[in-house]
Amino acid sequence: QVQLVESGGGLVQAGGSLRLSCAGSGRTFSAARMGWFRQAPGKEREFVSAIRRSGGTTYSNSVKGRFTISGDGAKNTIYLQMDSLKPEDTAVYYCAAAVSLTGGYDYWGQGTQVTVSS
């Protein structure tokens, strides 16, 4: 069983920063890519950012230039540095891992709440 545990969420004022962490544990697995998603109240879950084992990264247009994803492949751990936060970034942020480079994600964390006040 693979477990993903997020941490680092909280309450911050607009313009502030937070750093999320996601640590994978459990049976040995090598994620081909890991990513962050978020879900705001009353909205569908949306993609935020992803990082491949090769180090390549992708971002949604809404966070590009403000968020930075990074990872430690040896520890199956990824981070999301969130700067210049806006109230519309308020959501539950989920970490996910995929064993292949294409298709859906196989494992999901429980989520961590990020609240940005105006």
C-alpha positions as CSV (number, residue, x, y, z in Angstrom):
1,Q,0.0,0.0,0.0
2,V,1.3,3.4,-1.0
3,Q,0.5,6.4,1.2
4,L,0.9,10.1,0.3
5,V,0.9,12.6,3.1
6,E,0.6,16.3,2.5
7,S,1.7,19.0,5.0
8,G,2.3,22.7,5.0
9,G,-1.2,24.1,4.5
10,G,-2.6,26.9,6.5
11,L,-4.0,30.5,6.6
12,V,-2.0,33.3,4.9
13,Q,-2.8,36.8,3.8
14,A,-3.0,37.7,0.1
15,G,0.5,38.2,-1.3
16,G,2.0,35.8,1.2
17,S,3.7,32.4,0.7
18,L,3.3,28.8,1.7
19,R,5.3,25.7,1.0
20,L,3.5,22.4,0.7
21,S,5.2,19.0,1.1
22,C,4.1,15.6,0.0
23,A,5.9,12.5,1.2
24,G,5.3,9.0,-0.2
25,S,5.6,5.9,1.9
26,G,4.6,2.3,1.9
27,R,5.6,-0.5,-0.4
28,T,8.4,0.3,-2.7
29,F,7.3,2.2,-5.8
30,S,8.9,4.6,-8.2
31,A,6.6,7.3,-9.3
32,A,7.1,8.3,-12.9
33,R,5.4,11.7,-12.1
34,M,3.9,13.3,-9.1
35,G,1.7,16.3,-9.0
36,W,-0.5,18.7,-7.1
37,F,-4.2,19.3,-7.6
38,R,-6.7,21.5,-5.8
39,Q,-10.4,21.7,-5.2
40,A,-12.1,24.9,-4.1
41,P,-15.6,24.8,-2.5
42,G,-18.3,24.1,-5.0
43,K,-15.8,23.5,-7.8
44,E,-14.2,20.5,-9.5
45,R,-10.7,19.3,-8.7
46,E,-8.2,21.0,-11.0
47,F,-4.6,20.4,-12.0
48,V,-2.0,22.7,-10.5
49,S,1.4,21.4,-11.3
50,A,3.4,18.2,-11.9
51,I,7.0,17.0,-12.0
52,R,8.3,14.0,-13.9
53,R,11.1,11.7,-12.8
54,S,13.3,13.4,-15.4
55,G,12.7,16.7,-13.6
56,G,10.4,18.2,-16.3
57,T,7.6,20.3,-14.9
58,T,4.3,21.6,-16.0
59,Y,2.0,24.2,-14.5
60,S,-1.6,25.4,-15.0
61,N,-1.9,28.9,-16.4
62,S,-3.4,30.2,-13.2
63,V,-0.3,29.5,-11.1
64,K,2.5,29.8,-13.7
65,G,5.1,32.3,-12.5
66,R,3.9,32.2,-8.9
67,F,4.2,28.5,-7.9
68,T,7.3,26.3,-8.1
69,I,7.2,22.5,-7.9
70,S,10.3,20.5,-6.9
71,G,11.1,17.0,-5.8
72,D,13.4,14.6,-4.2
73,G,13.1,11.4,-6.2
74,A,15.1,9.3,-3.7
75,K,12.6,10.1,-1.0
76,N,9.4,10.1,-3.2
77,T,8.8,13.6,-1.9
78,I,7.7,16.7,-3.7
79,Y,7.2,20.3,-2.7
80,L,5.1,23.2,-3.9
81,Q,6.4,26.7,-3.2
82,M,3.5,29.0,-3.5
83,D,4.3,32.8,-3.7
84,S,2.1,35.8,-4.3
85,L,-0.9,33.9,-3.1
86,K,-4.4,35.2,-4.1
87,P,-7.7,34.6,-2.4
88,E,-8.7,32.5,-5.4
89,D,-5.9,30.0,-4.5
90,T,-8.0,29.0,-1.5
91,A,-8.7,25.3,-1.8
92,V,-7.8,21.8,-0.5
93,Y,-4.5,20.8,-2.2
94,Y,-4.0,17.2,-3.0
95,C,-0.8,15.4,-3.9
96,A,-0.9,12.5,-6.4
97,A,1.5,10.0,-7.9
98,A,1.5,8.0,-11.1
99,V,3.5,4.9,-12.0
100,S,3.4,5.8,-15.7
101,L,4.1,9.0,-17.7
102,T,0.7,8.9,-19.3
103,G,-2.9,8.3,-18.1
104,G,-4.3,9.1,-14.7
105,Y,-2.8,9.2,-11.3
106,D,-2.7,6.0,-9.2
107,Y,-2.3,7.3,-5.7
108,W,-3.8,10.3,-3.8
109,G,-3.2,12.0,-0.5
110,Q,-5.9,13.2,1.9
111,G,-5.3,16.9,1.1
112,T,-4.2,19.9,3.0
113,Q,-6.2,23.1,3.4
114,V,-4.8,26.4,2.0
115,T,-6.8,29.5,2.9
116,V,-5.8,32.9,1.5
117,S,-7.4,35.9,3.1
118,S,-7.9,39.2,1.3
